[in-house]
Amino acid sequence: MTAPAFVRAPSALATALAGELRYSTVWEDHLLLEEGLRIGADDELLVVAGAGCNVLNLLLHAPRRIVAIDFNPAQTALVELKLAALRVVSHPEMLVLLGVSAGRNRVAIYERVRSVLSSAARDWWDTHLGIIADGIEGAGRLERYIAGFRNGHLSRLHSPEIIAALFELDSVKARHRFVEDLLLMPAVEDAFRSYFTRESLSSRGRSPEQLRYAEKPDVSEWFLRRLRWACTELPTRGNFYLERFFLGHVRDIEAGAPYLRRSAFERLRALASRVEVVTEPLDTYLASTRDRQLTKAALSDVFEYLSPLESEALFARLAGAMRGGGRIAYWNLFVPRQSPATQRHRFRPLDRLSRALAHRDRAWFYSAFHVEEVCAV
C-alpha cells in the first residue's frame, strides 16, 4: 500500500498529509510493475513516490528518466533522503540510516547526507530527527499500525519459532496444513478480525478517504482471506512482504527489495541523477506535462481515492501526457477501477496479463492489478 499522489485532495486530507510519514516502506510487489511495464532504456516513467522503494527498484532497469511524484511532502522527503544517501554514504551506512540495519549513529550519518537534500526535504528531516534515530523503516503510519497487531496480539499467541517456520515450507500442501492447524488458529483469526476493522484501518492505519467510494466492505475478513491465500498458495520462502508483516523485518537483505541489495548499490548511485522528485498533485503535474512526454506510469492505487468522474478525468490527463504504445499499471483494493468506456479509444486494458500478474502478487493486500496500453493517436 502506497500513498497516492492525490488529485485535488480535500483540504482536511491535505492538512493530514502535510507533515505525516504515512508509509516508510512500500507494500506493492515490484515484480508486477517490472513485468507489467517492461521498462526499457528510452522510457520516461511517472511513479507515485510513496516511500521510494519501487522508484528505486524500477530505476535499476535504467530508464531515461523517472519522475517520482507525491502530494505528501513527507513521502517526497523520504525519496530524496534515499537518493541522497546513494550519493554520499556507503551501502552499510545507508542501511543503518534507513533503519534497515541496527546502528546507533543514524543522526550522524544523516548530518553527512542533509547537505545534498533540497531545502524542503532538509527542513522536514531536521524537524523529525527522532524518526531517523529510532529507525525510518518502521516509522510510517501504516507500519506502526501493522506493528501494533504483531506486537500486541500475534506475539501473545505464537512464539517467534512458529512464525519463522512459515518461511521454511516449500510445498503448498505443507503450507495449507501449517496455516490451518497452527498459524491462523481461531484465536489468531479472532484477534485479526477485531484489529483490522474498517474503523481501525481508517483512523489508525490509512485514511478514511480510501474507503469513501467503497461499498462497505468487510475489511478484516477481506484481509484475512488474502493473508491466508498468500501464506498457502504462494511460495512463502523469500516473500519479504510477508516477512515484514509477520516478523517486522526482512530476514535476508540480499533476498529482499532489490534496491537495498549490496549488488545494486553502485548501479543505483550511477543512475540516481535520473530521478526527479516532485511534490505536487498528480493532475496538476499532468496538466503541465508536454504532450506525449511520458511512456510508462506506475500509479499505485490512486484511483481508489477518486470518484468515477475524477477517475475519468485523470485517465484523460494521462492519455494526453503519454506516448502511444506506453503503459500504465495500478492496483485496486476495495474500489474497482479501470479506464472508463469514454477513454477506451485511448487505453487498451491488458486483462490477461493483468490477471496473471495479480495471481502472483506477493504483497497480497489488493483485489486486482491492472496494466493498460496507451493507444497511438
C-alpha positions as CSV (number, residue, x, y, z in Angstrom):
1,M,0.0,0.0,0.0
2,T,1.5,3.3,-1.0
3,A,0.3,6.8,-0.5
4,P,-1.1,8.1,-3.8
5,A,-0.3,11.4,-5.4
6,F,-3.8,12.7,-4.6
7,V,-5.8,14.5,-7.2
8,R,-7.3,17.7,-5.7
9,A,-7.3,16.2,-2.2
10,P,-9.9,17.6,0.2
11,S,-8.5,20.3,2.5
12,A,-8.8,18.1,5.6
13,L,-6.9,15.3,4.0
14,A,-4.3,17.8,2.6
15,T,-3.7,19.0,6.2
16,A,-3.3,15.5,7.5
17,L,-0.8,14.7,4.8
18,A,1.2,17.8,5.2
19,G,3.6,16.5,7.8
20,E,2.9,12.8,8.5
21,L,5.0,10.0,7.1
22,R,2.2,7.6,6.2
23,Y,4.4,4.9,4.6
24,S,8.0,4.1,5.4
25,T,8.2,1.2,3.0
26,V,6.2,0.1,0.0
27,W,3.7,-2.7,0.2
28,E,3.3,-3.2,-3.6
29,D,5.1,-6.0,-5.4
30,H,7.8,-4.6,-7.6
31,L,7.8,-7.7,-9.8
32,L,4.3,-6.9,-11.0
33,L,5.4,-3.4,-12.1
34,E,8.6,-4.7,-13.7
35,E,6.8,-7.4,-15.7
36,G,3.7,-5.2,-16.5
37,L,5.5,-2.1,-17.6
38,R,8.5,-3.7,-19.3
39,I,10.9,-0.8,-18.8
40,G,13.5,0.0,-21.4
41,A,16.3,2.4,-21.9
42,D,14.2,5.0,-23.7
43,D,11.4,5.1,-21.2
44,E,10.3,8.1,-19.2
45,L,8.4,7.0,-16.1
46,L,5.9,8.6,-13.8
47,V,5.9,6.8,-10.5
48,V,3.8,7.5,-7.4
49,A,6.6,8.0,-4.9
50,G,5.3,6.5,-1.7
51,A,8.4,5.5,0.3
52,G,10.5,5.4,-2.8
53,C,11.2,1.7,-2.8
54,N,9.6,1.0,-6.2
55,V,11.0,4.2,-7.6
56,L,14.5,2.8,-6.9
57,N,13.5,-0.8,-7.9
58,L,12.4,0.5,-11.3
59,L,15.5,2.7,-11.6
60,L,17.6,-0.5,-11.7
61,H,16.1,-1.0,-15.2
62,A,17.9,2.2,-16.3
63,P,15.1,4.1,-17.9
64,R,16.0,7.5,-19.3
65,R,14.1,9.3,-16.5
66,I,11.8,8.8,-13.6
67,V,9.5,11.4,-12.1
68,A,8.7,10.4,-8.5
69,I,5.6,12.3,-7.5
70,D,3.6,12.5,-4.3
71,F,1.2,15.1,-2.8
72,N,2.7,14.4,0.6
73,P,5.9,16.3,1.4
74,A,6.9,13.7,4.0
75,Q,6.9,11.0,1.3
76,T,9.0,13.0,-1.1
77,A,11.4,13.9,1.7
78,L,11.9,10.2,2.2
79,V,12.6,9.6,-1.5
80,E,15.1,12.5,-1.5
81,L,16.8,11.0,1.5
82,K,17.3,7.7,-0.2
83,L,18.6,9.3,-3.3
84,A,21.0,11.5,-1.3
85,A,22.2,8.5,0.7
86,L,23.1,6.8,-2.5
87,R,25.3,9.7,-3.5
88,V,27.0,10.3,-0.1
89,V,27.4,7.3,2.1
90,S,28.4,3.6,1.8
91,H,25.9,0.8,1.4
92,P,26.2,-0.4,5.1
93,E,25.7,3.2,6.2
94,M,22.6,3.6,4.0
95,L,21.0,0.6,5.6
96,V,21.7,1.9,9.0
97,L,20.3,5.4,8.1
98,L,17.1,3.9,6.8
99,G,16.6,1.7,9.8
100,V,17.1,-1.5,7.9
101,S,20.2,-2.4,9.9
102,A,20.9,-1.8,13.5
103,G,23.1,1.2,14.4
104,R,23.5,4.0,16.9
105,N,24.9,6.6,14.6
106,R,21.9,7.3,12.3
107,V,21.7,11.0,13.1
108,A,25.4,11.4,12.5
109,I,25.0,9.7,9.1
110,Y,22.1,12.0,8.3
111,E,24.3,15.0,9.0
112,R,26.5,13.9,6.2
113,V,23.5,13.5,3.8
114,R,21.5,16.6,4.6
115,S,23.6,19.0,2.6
116,V,22.6,17.3,-0.7
117,L,18.9,17.4,0.1
118,S,16.6,20.1,-1.2
119,S,15.7,22.8,1.4
120,A,12.2,21.4,1.7
121,A,13.4,17.8,2.4
122,R,16.1,19.1,4.7
123,D,13.6,21.1,6.7
124,W,11.3,18.1,7.0
125,W,14.0,15.8,8.3
126,D,15.6,18.4,10.6
127,T,12.3,18.6,12.4
128,H,11.9,14.8,12.5
129,L,15.3,13.6,13.7
130,G,13.6,11.2,16.2
131,I,12.3,9.2,13.3
132,I,15.8,8.8,12.0
133,A,17.2,7.9,15.4
134,D,14.5,5.3,16.0
135,G,14.7,3.8,12.5
136,I,12.8,5.0,9.5
137,E,11.8,1.5,8.2
138,G,9.1,1.1,10.9
139,A,8.1,4.7,11.3
140,G,5.3,5.1,8.8
141,R,1.7,5.3,10.0
142,L,0.8,2.0,8.3
143,E,3.9,0.3,9.5
144,R,3.2,1.3,13.1
145,Y,-0.4,0.1,12.7
146,I,0.7,-3.3,11.5
147,A,3.3,-3.5,14.3
148,G,0.5,-2.9,16.8
149,F,-1.1,-6.2,15.7
150,R,2.2,-8.0,15.5
151,N,3.5,-6.9,18.9
152,G,0.2,-6.6,20.8
153,H,-1.6,-9.6,19.5
154,L,0.4,-12.1,17.4
155,S,3.3,-12.2,19.8
156,R,1.0,-13.3,22.6
157,L,-0.4,-16.2,20.5
158,H,2.7,-17.5,18.7
159,S,6.3,-17.9,19.5
160,P,8.9,-16.5,17.1
161,E,9.8,-20.0,16.1
162,I,6.3,-20.8,14.9
163,I,6.2,-17.6,12.8
164,A,9.6,-18.3,11.4
165,A,8.5,-21.9,10.4
166,L,6.1,-20.4,7.8
167,F,9.1,-19.3,5.7
168,E,10.6,-22.8,5.6
169,L,7.7,-24.6,3.9
170,D,8.1,-25.3,0.2
171,S,5.0,-27.3,-0.7
172,V,1.5,-26.0,-1.0
173,K,0.2,-29.0,1.0
174,A,2.6,-28.4,3.9
175,R,1.7,-24.7,4.0
176,H,-2.1,-25.4,4.0
177,R,-1.6,-27.8,6.9
178,F,0.5,-25.4,8.9
179,V,-1.7,-22.4,8.3
180,E,-5.0,-24.1,9.0
181,D,-3.8,-26.2,12.0
182,L,-1.5,-23.7,13.7
183,L,-0.7,-20.3,12.2
184,L,-4.2,-19.0,11.7
185,M,-5.8,-20.9,14.6
186,P,-9.1,-19.5,15.9
187,A,-7.6,-17.2,18.5
188,V,-5.4,-15.6,15.8
189,E,-8.3,-15.2,13.5
190,D,-10.4,-13.5,16.2
191,A,-7.6,-11.1,17.1
192,F,-7.1,-10.3,13.4
193,R,-10.8,-9.6,12.8
194,S,-11.0,-7.4,15.9
195,Y,-7.9,-5.4,15.0
196,F,-8.2,-4.9,11.2
197,T,-11.6,-3.4,11.1
198,R,-12.8,-0.7,8.7
199,E,-12.9,1.9,11.5
200,S,-9.5,0.9,12.8
201,L,-7.8,0.9,9.4
202,S,-9.4,4.3,8.6
203,S,-8.4,6.1,11.8
204,R,-5.1,4.5,12.6
205,G,-3.7,2.7,9.5
206,R,-4.5,4.6,6.4
207,S,-7.1,7.3,5.6
208,P,-10.9,7.4,5.6
209,E,-10.6,8.8,2.0
210,Q,-9.6,5.3,0.8
211,L,-13.0,4.0,1.8
212,R,-15.1,6.9,0.6
213,Y,-16.1,5.1,-2.6
214,A,-16.1,1.5,-1.3
215,E,-19.4,-0.2,-0.7
216,K,-18.9,-1.0,3.0
217,P,-16.5,-4.0,2.6
218,D,-15.9,-6.4,5.4
219,V,-12.3,-5.1,5.7
220,S,-11.0,-7.6,8.3
221,E,-12.5,-10.6,6.6
222,W,-11.0,-9.5,3.2
223,F,-7.5,-9.0,4.6
224,L,-7.7,-12.3,6.5
225,R,-8.8,-14.2,3.3
226,R,-6.0,-12.6,1.3
227,L,-3.4,-13.3,4.0
228,R,-4.4,-17.0,4.1
229,W,-4.1,-17.1,0.3
230,A,-0.6,-15.6,0.4
231,C,0.5,-18.0,3.1
232,T,-0.7,-21.1,1.3
233,E,-1.0,-20.6,-2.4
234,L,2.1,-18.5,-2.9
235,P,5.7,-19.5,-2.0
236,T,6.5,-18.1,1.4
237,R,10.2,-18.6,1.3
238,G,11.7,-15.3,0.2
239,N,8.4,-13.4,0.3
240,F,9.8,-10.3,2.1
241,Y,6.4,-8.6,2.1
242,L,5.1,-11.4,4.3
243,E,8.3,-11.3,6.4
244,R,7.7,-7.6,7.1
245,F,4.1,-8.3,8.1
246,F,4.8,-11.3,10.4
247,L,8.4,-10.5,11.6
248,G,8.7,-6.8,11.3
249,H,11.9,-7.1,9.2
250,V,13.3,-8.9,6.2
251,R,15.3,-12.0,7.1
252,D,17.9,-11.6,4.3
253,I,18.5,-8.2,2.8
254,E,20.0,-9.8,-0.3
255,A,16.7,-11.6,-0.9
256,G,14.6,-8.5,-0.1
257,A,13.8,-5.4,-2.1
258,P,16.3,-5.2,-5.0
259,Y,17.3,-1.5,-4.3
260,L,18.6,-2.4,-0.8
261,R,20.9,-5.2,-2.0
262,R,24.7,-4.7,-2.0
263,S,24.9,-5.7,-5.6
264,A,22.5,-2.8,-6.6
265,F,24.2,0.0,-4.7
266,E,26.8,1.2,-7.2
267,R,24.4,0.9,-10.1
268,L,21.8,3.0,-8.3
269,R,24.5,5.5,-7.3
270,A,25.3,6.0,-11.0
271,L,21.6,6.2,-12.0
272,A,20.3,8.4,-9.1
273,S,20.5,11.6,-11.1
274,R,17.8,10.3,-13.5
275,V,15.2,10.7,-10.8
276,E,13.2,13.9,-10.4
277,V,11.2,14.2,-7.2
278,V,8.0,16.3,-7.4
279,T,5.8,17.3,-4.6
280,E,2.6,18.1,-6.4
281,P,-0.9,16.8,-7.0
282,L,-0.9,14.3,-9.9
283,D,-3.4,16.1,-12.0
284,T,-1.6,19.4,-11.7
285,Y,1.6,17.8,-12.8
286,L,0.0,16.1,-15.8
287,A,-1.7,19.3,-16.9
288,S,1.8,20.9,-17.2
289,T,3.5,18.0,-18.9
290,R,4.3,18.3,-22.6
291,D,2.2,16.2,-24.8
292,R,3.3,12.6,-25.2
293,Q,6.4,13.0,-23.0
294,L,5.8,10.0,-20.7
295,T,6.0,6.4,-21.8
296,K,5.2,4.4,-18.6
297,A,3.4,5.2,-15.3
298,A,3.2,3.3,-12.0
299,L,0.2,4.7,-10.3
300,S,-0.1,2.7,-7.0
301,D,-3.8,2.7,-6.0
302,V,-4.6,6.3,-6.9
303,F,-8.0,5.6,-8.4
304,E,-9.1,4.1,-5.1
305,Y,-9.4,7.6,-3.8
306,L,-11.3,9.1,-6.7
307,S,-14.9,9.2,-7.8
308,P,-15.8,7.8,-11.2
309,L,-15.8,11.3,-12.7
310,E,-12.5,12.2,-11.2
311,S,-11.0,8.9,-12.4
312,E,-12.2,9.6,-15.9
313,A,-10.6,13.0,-15.8
314,L,-7.3,11.5,-14.6
315,F,-7.3,8.9,-17.4
316,A,-7.9,11.7,-19.9
317,R,-4.9,13.6,-18.4
318,L,-2.7,10.5,-18.6
319,A,-3.7,9.9,-22.2
320,G,-2.7,13.4,-23.1
321,A,0.7,13.1,-21.4
322,M,1.8,9.7,-22.6
323,R,3.1,8.4,-25.9
324,G,1.2,5.7,-27.9
325,G,2.4,2.2,-27.0
326,G,3.1,3.3,-23.5
327,R,1.7,1.5,-20.4
328,I,0.2,2.3,-17.1
329,A,-0.1,0.0,-14.1
330,Y,-2.1,0.3,-10.9
331,W,-3.8,-1.6,-8.2
332,N,-7.4,-1.8,-6.9
333,L,-8.2,-2.6,-3.3
334,F,-11.9,-2.1,-2.4
335,V,-12.9,0.1,-5.3
336,P,-13.0,-1.4,-8.8
337,R,-11.5,1.0,-11.2
338,Q,-10.3,0.7,-14.9
339,S,-10.2,3.1,-17.8
340,P,-13.9,4.1,-18.4
341,A,-15.7,3.4,-21.7
342,T,-15.3,7.0,-22.7
343,Q,-11.5,6.5,-22.7
344,R,-11.3,3.1,-24.4
345,H,-10.2,4.7,-27.6
346,R,-7.1,5.9,-25.7
347,F,-6.4,2.9,-23.4
348,R,-6.4,-0.8,-24.1
349,P,-6.7,-3.0,-20.9
350,L,-4.3,-5.9,-21.0
351,D,-6.6,-8.1,-19.0
352,R,-4.9,-11.5,-19.5
353,L,-1.5,-10.1,-18.4
354,S,-3.1,-8.2,-15.5
355,R,-4.8,-11.3,-14.1
356,A,-1.7,-13.5,-14.5
357,L,0.4,-10.9,-12.6
358,A,-2.3,-10.4,-9.9
359,H,-2.3,-14.1,-9.2
360,R,1.4,-13.8,-8.2
361,D,1.1,-10.7,-6.1
362,R,3.4,-11.3,-3.1
363,A,2.2,-8.2,-1.3
364,W,-1.3,-9.8,-1.1
365,F,-3.4,-6.9,0.1
366,Y,-5.0,-5.9,-3.2
367,S,-8.0,-7.3,-5.1
368,A,-6.8,-6.5,-8.6
369,F,-3.8,-5.3,-10.6
370,H,-4.2,-3.6,-13.9
371,V,-2.0,-3.0,-16.9
372,E,-3.3,-0.8,-19.7
373,E,-1.7,0.2,-23.0
374,V,-1.9,3.7,-24.3
375,C,-3.3,3.7,-27.8
376,A,-1.5,5.6,-30.6
377,V,-3.3,8.7,-31.9
